[in-house]
Amino acid sequence: MTDITEKSATLSRRSTFGLFVGAAAFISAPKAFAAPAVLKGAGDIRRVHLSNPRTSDKLNCVYWVEGEYIPEAKAEIDFILRDWRENLVIDYDLRALDILAATYRLLDTNEPLSVVSGYRSPVTNALLRKRSRGVARDSYHTKGMAIDIQMKSRSAVQIRRAAHRIDAGGVGGYRTFTHIDSGPVRSWGRA
């Protein structure tokens, strides 16, 4: 088990400093250079607050400021979303992270999103397919493009509704968790 809380605190201070520098540049820059948010509800900064109960990892950080991804924060996110069964880390799809961050922002909470499933290696995905009909053969999880999430303070339906408001990627409704991915816009599952 790896505790990345200390790293995330340092990263958050660094990100906050970067935010102030970025804000100062934004205020002094001509308005013609202001870039709009890519996703509805994404904002001028993008933040994730995640916990992974299977690994005890926690992360609360800003990973994007004024159009720039922060590589150190992205690496920490990739780590917390790793395939914990195989201990494999991949370069997660940025669009999936942006959809996740926009969904979290719309939920208006300080509680972390609990990661049910992030990256799955082909070996892990095949294992899970043997146990459940609900696991797709060519899952977006195996491409680093999908994340299953849940929260104690929000129902799966509330999370799914927030994800739908983003109008990007796939949103799957399940009894206890919500699936989001950066594939084509579509939805399925429970209301």
Phi, psi and omega in degrees: 000135180244131177258114181254016181298315180299317179298320182292327178295316177297316180297321180295320177296317179296318179296321179297316177301315178299324178296315179297318178296315179297320180295318179297318179294321181295317181295321183275348182278152175298144184297339179298339183266359180288120181271134178287158177296141180288322183243149175302128177081004185287323179083180181272347169233154177234132187226146171234145175229104189236151168223146177238103184297337181284334182243353185066014177284144177224145180208132176222104185207158169271129182241358181211129178226122175045049175089001182240126174281144179263108187305320181294321178292318179300319179297321178293321178295314177305320182294314182291335179268008184298164170283102185289336178292320181258353185053048180249131178249135175234170177279102184291147179297126183297324180296322177298319179293322178294321177295318178299313181296319180293321177298313180300318181299320180290339179285344174050063180214163173256355178290138178290152169285131178270124182279115175276317179205130175247238178292140172232125174293161176304324179295313179296317180298318179296319177300314181291328177296326178293332183269336187213137176289341184281358181264119182288144178299315182252053186299143173295340176298326182286350180252003183069034183239007184219150179216131173259130186225160174206167178215156175282322186272352179229140179283164176300325179294317179297318179295317180298317179298320177297315180297322177298325182295337179292328180058047178212137175071191181262145178229119179247131179260124177235168185301315187246354181210169178238136177260132170232146176211169182258023174282198178298155178293123180192167177211159179200169172095198187290149180286000000 
